[in-house]
């Protein structure tokens, strides 16, 4: 991958530094606030799609940190939605910060140490496959692990370069996935897992797409797939995985147009193709609007 959007390597590095600084600040906030404010305060698409006060507070902090330095950039966040950049600030930059203040909110509520702050900046429409992630950070505030990536500059975990995923055959692959919130979609996803499980080494469901993608980049998972992800759940992890050498594809594999709302598959290129072919054979046909089983995924591009 090579730098784009007219930015120099130095400018991209400064975006990455800002993403990491914002993610760490939000991580400190959600970690401190969990005991007092970590309970469910609202639900979204279903009774199982939960929000806490810290989701909202952390996103407000992220927006404050980012826009203090980049007022001309747009923002797309899970809780606060989309906001345009201020033309009176730095002008219309064409960049959008894509934010998930707590990816893995259910884990956060239950005290499971697998949730993360995800911060990325993208050029173009903030929607795969049309976007171009430029810099990003995924920070787990419980473990302190921090993944960073810069377009064309590689991916790192706590500052150490990542070598990327292995490429075992599908039968020897450890595969991660995630599930949606509606009962109908979960039933469909369970059928896909039931078909896939005998074909792979094992399946893991961690509960955070951002951490799943970073696990692929770090070699902790051989592959990850999920239907129905939202941009904020995947933007930073997408870049980390891609810069570590993973292919991010849809059901057509590396020959297709790329991952989209319908499906994201992340793995070494040969394994991504093999997994995508199996998923294409077992997955229900879906439309860009969500198709059968509608409703967003748990960390999930769903409407």
FENVEN-V979882 format. One record per run of one state. SS is the DSSP state (hx for helix, st for strand, lp for the rest). FROM is the first residue (numbers start at 1). LEN is the number of residues. If there is no record, write none. Layout:
((SS/FROM/LEN) (SS/FROM/LEN))
This chain:
((lp/1/8) (hx/9/29) (lp/38/2) (st/40/4) (lp/44/6) (st/50/3) (hx/53/17) (lp/70/4) (st/74/4) (lp/78/3) (st/81/3) (lp/84/11) (st/95/9) (lp/104/1) (hx/105/6) (lp/111/5) (st/116/8) (lp/124/8) (st/132/8) (lp/140/6) (st/146/5) (lp/151/3) (st/154/4) (lp/158/2) (st/160/2) (lp/162/8) (hx/170/3) (lp/173/1) (st/174/4) (lp/178/2) (st/180/1) (lp/181/2) (hx/183/15) (lp/198/4) (st/202/3) (lp/205/4) (hx/209/10) (lp/219/4) (st/223/4) (lp/227/4) (hx/231/13) (lp/244/3) (st/247/4) (lp/251/2) (st/253/1) (lp/254/10) (st/264/4) (lp/268/1) (hx/269/14) (lp/283/14) (st/297/1) (lp/298/6))
